Amino acid sequence: MAKKQNMPAKTAMRLDERKMALAGALIGAICMGLMGFGAMMGGWGYGMMGRYYGYGFTPLAWVSGLLWGAVAGAAAAYVFAWAYNKA
């Protein structure tokens, strides 16, 4: 019978929380920016931005939407990566 080789313990891939938070921030900012831009143009984002987030349709509201999307996306991605690493 063949001798067992010393194999390292089974390790799972771990996610880097900071990198996931950065990716989530970028995705969140892009999505909110597109919705805000669409709202300013009177398109598909018009109802969403006003109904769910209460933003007006000005450039300043668009910038605050970008920031809100970045913060929410970063938080969600960080929590996801943290929970994935704990499981």
C-alpha positions as CSV (number, residue, x, y, z in Angstrom):
1,M,0.0,0.0,0.0
2,A,1.3,3.4,-0.9
3,K,2.4,5.6,1.9
4,K,0.3,8.7,2.6
5,Q,2.0,12.0,1.8
6,N,1.8,14.8,4.3
7,M,-0.9,16.9,2.7
8,P,-1.7,20.3,4.2
9,A,-5.0,20.7,5.9
10,K,-7.9,21.5,3.7
11,T,-8.1,25.3,3.5
12,A,-10.9,27.3,2.0
13,M,-10.4,30.4,-0.1
14,R,-10.6,33.5,2.0
15,L,-11.9,36.9,0.9
16,D,-10.1,40.1,1.7
17,E,-12.7,42.3,3.4
18,R,-11.1,45.6,2.4
19,K,-10.9,44.7,-1.2
20,M,-14.4,43.5,-1.2
21,A,-15.5,46.7,0.5
22,L,-13.8,48.8,-2.2
23,A,-15.4,46.7,-5.0
24,G,-18.8,47.1,-3.3
25,A,-18.3,50.9,-3.0
26,L,-17.5,51.2,-6.7
27,I,-20.4,49.0,-7.8
28,G,-22.8,50.9,-5.4
29,A,-21.6,54.3,-6.6
30,I,-21.9,53.3,-10.2
31,C,-25.4,51.9,-9.8
32,M,-26.7,54.9,-7.8
33,G,-25.0,57.2,-10.2
34,L,-26.7,55.6,-13.2
35,M,-30.1,55.8,-11.4
36,G,-29.5,59.4,-10.5
37,F,-28.4,60.3,-14.0
38,G,-31.5,58.6,-15.4
39,A,-33.6,60.5,-12.9
40,M,-32.2,63.8,-14.0
41,M,-32.9,62.9,-17.6
42,G,-36.4,61.9,-16.7
43,G,-35.8,58.2,-17.5
44,W,-36.2,54.9,-15.7
45,G,-34.5,56.1,-12.5
46,Y,-36.9,59.0,-12.0
47,G,-39.4,57.1,-9.9
48,M,-36.9,55.0,-8.0
49,M,-34.7,57.8,-6.7
50,G,-37.6,59.9,-5.5
51,R,-39.7,57.1,-4.1
52,Y,-37.0,55.0,-2.3
53,Y,-34.3,57.5,-1.5
54,G,-36.2,60.8,-1.4
55,Y,-33.6,62.6,-3.6
56,G,-34.5,65.5,-5.7
57,F,-33.3,65.6,-9.2
58,T,-30.4,68.0,-9.1
59,P,-26.7,67.5,-9.6
60,L,-26.1,67.9,-5.8
61,A,-28.6,65.1,-5.2
62,W,-26.8,63.0,-7.8
63,V,-23.5,63.4,-5.9
64,S,-25.1,62.6,-2.6
65,G,-26.6,59.5,-4.3
66,L,-23.1,58.5,-5.4
67,L,-21.8,58.8,-1.8
68,W,-24.8,56.9,-0.4
69,G,-24.3,54.1,-2.9
70,A,-20.6,53.9,-2.1
71,V,-21.2,53.7,1.6
72,A,-24.0,51.2,1.4
73,G,-22.1,49.1,-1.2
74,A,-19.0,49.1,0.9
75,A,-20.8,48.1,4.1
76,A,-22.8,45.3,2.3
77,A,-19.7,43.8,0.6
78,Y,-17.6,44.0,3.8
79,V,-20.3,42.2,5.8
80,F,-20.6,39.6,3.0
81,A,-16.8,38.9,3.0
82,W,-16.7,38.8,6.8
83,A,-19.5,36.3,7.0
84,Y,-18.0,34.2,4.2
85,N,-14.7,34.0,6.0
86,K,-16.4,33.0,9.3
87,A,-18.4,30.2,7.7
